[in-house]
Amino acid sequence: MKAVLYAGNRRVRIAELPDPTPGPGEVVLRVMASGLCGSELGSFRGPKAREKPAGHELAGVVAEAADGVRLQEGDRVAVQVIAGCGQCLHCRRGNATLCSQRRAVSGSEAERIAVPEFCCLPLPDEVSFDLGVLLAGDALGVANKLLNRMAINGDDTVAIFGAGPIGLGMTAVAAFLGGRCLVVEPHAYRRTLAEQLGAIATIDPEACDAPTRLRELTDGAGPSVAIVCVGGTDAVLNTALDVAAGGGRVGLVGECAEATIRPGETLIRKSLTLFASWYTNWVEYFELLQRYRAGLPADKLITHTFPLDQAQQAYALFDSGQSGKVMLHPAE
């Protein structure tokens, strides 16, 4: 089979690898769609070559199943790539991200992949494989999970820092739930896309002071909700804490390994509530299906698709910030 491997220094290569076979409790999928994720850009940009296929967001068709598996050849599925033990309380509640034995499935940028049946979710015939990737994975699942926990509603003004795929998904879901979304993003392309997904205003942090502009847009009070969808340094985290209105909520999904904050000034005296969330779970998938059918404009997140042989072009575009969600179609 063909697969995408990182070759180092912003290069990928297409390699021929053996077809996978299903282990106990697994199925082999023919990958129909695989989404590029911002978490992969570090490996793409870095100097090291990798010998295993890239990618971890996918939807596809069952090509082969191990004995005893309920899924059958030809079944359409979307995949949540965090596999738990399947037995603990967290797994039984559909939240494998909290399982102490969790592991991540990877290698979706290939024509075929073996995955645990536990990770496969039924994909209705009327829902595209591209959309299945969004509903089951990071771009919409992370947003839906966090925003449900934060109880976003029509009374909220929601400041979203970062309009990569997760920030764009956050904008789409928050606007669908009635929030007035203000998006802070340096790339003009993504600011425009955020507006198409429901943002009432966007802010270029390189052209103005973002906190000042956020306060202007909220009559001096600051947004009732501030969500950090970009990783890296602690600067954006502190901006979110500073600008959030008293009694408000702050959400964290952008990875930040270490941060220094002023909890007395920015959390305690402002009576803020801090939320954090990682990945998604199957409960969010089925709710997102319902919200999509009710009008959530999920399809607008996808701006570009490429066949597997054009993975280099796909990654270069995604790395430039001039795209929304980019999909590879290995079956083309």
C-alpha positions as CSV (number, residue, x, y, z in Angstrom):
1,M,0.0,0.0,0.0
2,K,1.0,3.6,-0.4
3,A,1.6,5.7,2.7
4,V,2.9,9.2,3.6
5,L,6.1,9.4,5.7
6,Y,7.7,12.5,7.1
7,A,11.1,13.0,5.4
8,G,12.3,15.9,7.6
9,N,12.6,19.7,7.0
10,R,9.0,20.2,5.7
11,R,9.2,17.3,3.3
12,V,7.1,14.1,3.0
13,R,7.5,11.1,0.8
14,I,5.2,8.4,-0.5
15,A,6.4,4.9,0.4
16,E,5.2,1.4,-0.4
17,L,4.5,-0.5,2.7
18,P,3.0,-3.9,3.4
19,D,-0.7,-4.1,3.8
20,P,-1.8,-4.3,7.4
21,T,-3.7,-7.4,8.7
22,P,-6.3,-7.2,11.5
23,G,-5.2,-8.3,15.0
24,P,-7.7,-9.6,17.6
25,G,-10.6,-7.2,17.9
26,E,-9.4,-5.1,14.9
27,V,-10.6,-4.3,11.5
28,V,-8.6,-3.1,8.5
29,L,-10.0,0.0,6.9
30,R,-9.7,1.3,3.4
31,V,-9.0,4.9,4.2
32,M,-11.3,7.2,2.3
33,A,-10.4,10.5,4.0
34,S,-7.6,11.6,6.4
35,G,-7.4,15.1,7.9
36,L,-4.2,17.0,8.4
37,C,-3.9,18.2,12.1
38,G,-1.9,21.1,13.5
39,S,-0.4,18.7,16.1
40,E,1.5,17.0,13.2
41,L,3.2,20.2,11.9
42,G,6.0,19.9,14.5
43,S,6.9,16.5,12.9
44,F,6.5,17.9,9.4
45,R,8.7,20.9,10.1
46,G,11.3,19.1,12.1
47,P,14.6,17.6,10.9
48,K,13.9,13.9,11.6
49,A,12.6,11.5,9.1
50,R,9.9,9.0,10.3
51,E,9.5,5.4,9.2
52,K,5.8,5.1,10.2
53,P,2.8,6.5,8.3
54,A,1.6,10.0,9.4
55,G,-1.9,11.0,10.3
56,H,-4.5,10.2,13.0
57,E,-7.8,11.6,11.7
58,L,-9.8,9.3,9.4
59,A,-12.9,7.7,8.0
60,G,-13.2,4.7,5.7
61,V,-14.7,1.4,4.7
62,V,-14.1,-1.9,6.4
63,A,-11.9,-4.1,4.1
64,E,-11.2,-7.0,6.4
65,A,-12.3,-7.9,10.0
66,A,-10.8,-10.2,12.6
67,D,-12.8,-13.2,13.8
68,G,-15.5,-12.3,16.3
69,V,-15.7,-8.6,15.3
70,R,-19.2,-7.2,14.7
71,L,-18.3,-5.0,11.8
72,Q,-18.4,-6.4,8.3
73,E,-16.7,-5.8,5.0
74,G,-18.2,-2.7,3.4
75,D,-19.3,-0.9,6.6
76,R,-18.7,2.8,6.6
77,V,-17.1,4.2,9.7
78,A,-15.6,7.3,11.3
79,V,-12.8,6.7,13.7
80,Q,-11.9,8.1,17.1
81,V,-8.3,7.3,17.5
82,I,-8.0,7.1,21.3
83,A,-8.4,3.4,22.2
84,G,-9.0,2.6,25.8
85,C,-9.2,-0.8,27.6
86,G,-12.9,-1.0,26.9
87,Q,-13.6,-2.3,30.4
88,C,-13.0,0.5,32.9
89,L,-15.6,3.0,34.0
90,H,-14.3,5.8,31.7
91,C,-14.4,3.5,28.7
92,R,-17.9,2.3,29.5
93,R,-19.0,5.9,29.7
94,G,-17.5,6.5,26.2
95,N,-14.6,8.6,27.5
96,A,-11.5,6.6,26.6
97,T,-9.4,9.7,26.9
98,L,-9.4,9.2,30.7
99,C,-8.6,5.5,30.6
100,S,-5.3,4.7,32.3
101,Q,-4.5,2.2,29.6
102,R,-5.3,4.5,26.6
103,R,-3.3,4.4,23.4
104,A,-3.5,6.4,20.2
105,V,-4.1,4.9,16.8
106,S,-2.0,6.5,14.1
107,G,-1.0,6.0,10.5
108,S,-4.2,7.2,8.7
109,E,-2.3,8.8,5.8
110,A,-2.2,5.5,4.0
111,E,-4.4,3.5,1.8
112,R,-5.1,1.0,4.6
113,I,-4.9,1.0,8.4
114,A,-5.7,-1.5,11.1
115,V,-7.8,-0.1,14.0
116,P,-9.6,-1.5,17.1
117,E,-13.3,-2.1,16.4
118,F,-13.8,-0.2,19.7
119,C,-12.7,3.0,17.9
120,C,-15.1,2.7,15.0
121,L,-18.3,4.7,14.8
122,P,-21.1,4.1,12.3
123,L,-21.0,6.7,9.5
124,P,-24.5,7.2,7.9
125,D,-24.7,6.9,4.1
126,E,-25.7,10.5,3.6
127,V,-22.7,11.8,5.5
128,S,-19.5,12.2,3.5
129,F,-16.2,10.6,4.6
130,D,-14.6,14.1,4.9
131,L,-17.4,15.2,7.3
132,G,-17.0,11.9,9.2
133,V,-13.4,12.9,9.9
134,L,-14.6,16.2,11.4
135,L,-17.4,14.8,13.5
136,A,-15.4,12.0,15.0
137,G,-12.1,13.9,15.4
138,D,-10.4,17.0,16.6
139,A,-11.9,19.8,14.5
140,L,-15.4,19.5,15.8
141,G,-15.3,16.9,18.6
142,V,-12.9,19.0,20.7
143,A,-15.1,22.0,20.3
144,N,-18.3,20.3,21.1
145,K,-16.9,18.6,24.2
146,L,-15.5,21.8,25.7
147,L,-18.5,24.0,24.8
148,N,-20.9,21.6,26.3
149,R,-18.9,21.6,29.5
150,M,-18.8,25.4,29.5
151,A,-22.6,25.6,28.9
152,I,-22.3,28.2,26.1
153,N,-25.6,29.9,25.3
154,G,-27.1,33.0,23.7
155,D,-26.1,35.2,26.6
156,D,-22.4,34.7,25.9
157,T,-19.8,36.6,24.0
158,V,-17.0,34.1,23.1
159,A,-13.5,35.2,22.4
160,I,-11.6,32.5,20.5
161,F,-7.9,32.8,20.2
162,G,-6.6,31.0,17.1
163,A,-8.5,30.0,14.0
164,G,-6.7,26.8,12.9
165,P,-9.0,23.9,12.4
166,I,-9.9,23.5,16.1
167,G,-10.5,27.3,16.5
168,L,-12.6,27.3,13.4
169,G,-14.6,24.3,14.7
170,M,-14.9,26.1,18.0
171,T,-16.3,29.1,16.2
172,A,-18.8,27.1,14.2
173,V,-20.2,25.2,17.2
174,A,-20.2,28.2,19.6
175,A,-22.1,30.3,17.0
176,F,-24.5,27.4,16.4
177,L,-25.2,27.4,20.2
178,G,-26.0,31.2,20.1
179,G,-22.7,32.6,21.2
180,R,-21.5,35.9,19.8
181,C,-18.0,34.9,18.5
182,L,-15.0,37.2,18.4
183,V,-12.0,35.5,16.7
184,V,-8.4,36.6,17.2
185,E,-6.2,35.3,14.3
186,P,-3.2,36.7,12.4
187,H,-4.0,35.0,9.0
188,A,-6.4,36.9,6.9
189,Y,-7.6,33.7,5.1
190,R,-8.7,32.1,8.4
191,R,-10.3,35.3,9.7
192,T,-12.5,35.4,6.6
193,L,-13.3,31.7,7.1
194,A,-14.2,32.3,10.8
195,E,-16.7,35.0,9.7
196,Q,-18.2,32.5,7.2
197,L,-18.6,30.1,10.1
198,G,-20.5,32.6,12.3
199,A,-18.0,35.0,13.9
200,I,-19.5,38.5,14.3
201,A,-16.0,40.1,14.3
202,T,-12.4,39.1,13.8
203,I,-9.2,40.7,15.1
204,D,-5.7,40.7,13.6
205,P,-3.4,40.7,16.7
206,E,-0.5,41.9,14.5
207,A,-2.4,45.0,13.5
208,C,-3.9,46.1,16.8
209,D,-3.9,45.4,20.5
210,A,-6.3,42.4,20.7
211,P,-7.3,42.9,24.4
212,T,-8.2,46.5,23.8
213,R,-10.2,45.6,20.8
214,L,-12.0,42.8,22.6
215,R,-13.0,45.2,25.4
216,E,-14.2,47.8,22.8
217,L,-16.4,45.1,21.2
218,T,-17.9,44.2,24.6
219,D,-18.6,47.7,25.9
220,G,-15.6,47.5,28.2
221,A,-16.7,44.4,30.1
222,G,-14.6,41.8,28.2
223,P,-16.0,38.6,26.8
224,S,-17.9,36.3,29.1
225,V,-16.0,33.3,27.6
226,A,-12.4,33.2,26.4
227,I,-11.1,30.1,24.7
228,V,-7.4,29.4,23.9
229,C,-7.1,27.3,20.7
230,V,-3.5,28.0,20.0
231,G,-0.5,26.3,21.7
232,G,3.0,27.4,22.3
233,T,3.8,30.0,24.9
234,D,1.8,31.2,27.9
235,A,1.2,34.7,26.4
236,V,-2.2,33.9,24.9
237,L,-3.3,32.1,28.1
238,N,-2.5,35.2,30.1
239,T,-4.3,37.4,27.6
240,A,-7.4,35.2,27.8
241,L,-7.3,35.4,31.6
242,D,-6.8,39.1,31.6
243,V,-9.5,39.9,29.1
244,A,-12.3,37.6,30.3
245,A,-15.1,39.4,32.1
246,G,-15.5,39.0,35.9
247,G,-17.5,35.8,36.7
248,G,-16.6,34.5,33.2
249,R,-15.2,31.2,31.9
250,V,-11.9,30.4,30.3
251,G,-11.3,27.3,28.2
252,L,-8.0,25.7,27.3
253,V,-7.5,23.3,24.4
254,G,-4.2,24.6,22.8
255,E,-1.2,22.7,24.1
256,C,1.1,24.6,26.4
257,A,3.8,22.6,28.2
258,E,4.5,25.3,30.9
259,A,2.9,28.6,31.9
260,T,3.2,31.3,34.5
261,I,0.0,33.0,35.5
262,R,-1.2,35.4,38.3
263,P,-4.0,33.4,39.9
264,G,-4.8,35.9,42.6
265,E,-5.3,38.8,40.1
266,T,-6.7,36.9,37.1
267,L,-8.6,34.0,38.5
268,I,-9.5,34.5,42.2
269,R,-10.5,38.1,42.3
270,K,-12.3,37.9,39.0
271,S,-14.1,34.7,40.1
272,L,-13.3,33.0,36.8
273,T,-14.0,29.3,36.1
274,L,-11.2,27.5,34.2
275,F,-12.0,24.6,31.9
276,A,-9.6,22.3,30.0
277,S,-10.3,19.5,27.6
278,W,-8.4,17.1,25.4
279,Y,-9.6,15.3,22.3
280,T,-13.2,14.0,22.2
281,N,-15.4,10.9,22.8
282,W,-18.2,9.0,21.1
283,V,-21.0,10.8,22.9
284,E,-19.9,14.0,21.1
285,Y,-19.9,12.3,17.8
286,F,-23.6,11.3,17.9
287,E,-24.6,14.8,19.2
288,L,-22.6,16.4,16.4
289,L,-24.4,14.3,13.9
290,Q,-27.7,15.7,15.3
291,R,-26.3,19.3,15.2
292,Y,-25.1,18.9,11.7
293,R,-28.6,17.7,10.6
294,A,-30.0,20.8,12.5
295,G,-27.8,23.2,10.5
296,L,-24.3,23.2,12.0
297,P,-22.2,24.4,8.9
298,A,-19.5,21.7,9.4
299,D,-18.7,21.3,5.7
300,K,-17.4,24.9,5.5
301,L,-14.4,23.9,7.6
302,I,-13.0,21.8,4.8
303,T,-11.3,24.1,2.2
304,H,-9.0,21.8,0.3
305,T,-8.7,18.1,-0.7
306,F,-5.8,16.2,-2.2
307,P,-5.1,12.7,-3.4
308,L,-2.4,10.9,-1.4
309,D,0.2,11.4,-4.1
310,Q,-0.1,15.2,-3.5
311,A,0.6,15.0,0.2
312,Q,3.6,17.4,-0.1
313,Q,1.4,20.1,-1.7
314,A,-1.3,19.4,1.0
315,Y,1.2,19.9,3.9
316,A,2.8,22.9,2.4
317,L,-0.6,24.6,2.0
318,F,-1.7,23.7,5.6
319,D,1.7,24.9,7.0
320,S,1.2,28.3,5.3
321,G,-2.0,29.0,7.3
322,Q,-3.9,29.7,4.0
323,S,-6.4,26.9,4.5
324,G,-9.1,25.6,6.8
325,K,-9.2,21.8,7.2
326,V,-7.1,20.0,4.6
327,M,-8.1,16.4,3.6
328,L,-6.2,13.6,1.9
329,H,-8.1,11.1,-0.1
330,P,-6.0,7.9,-0.2
331,A,-8.5,6.0,-2.4
332,E,-8.2,8.5,-5.3
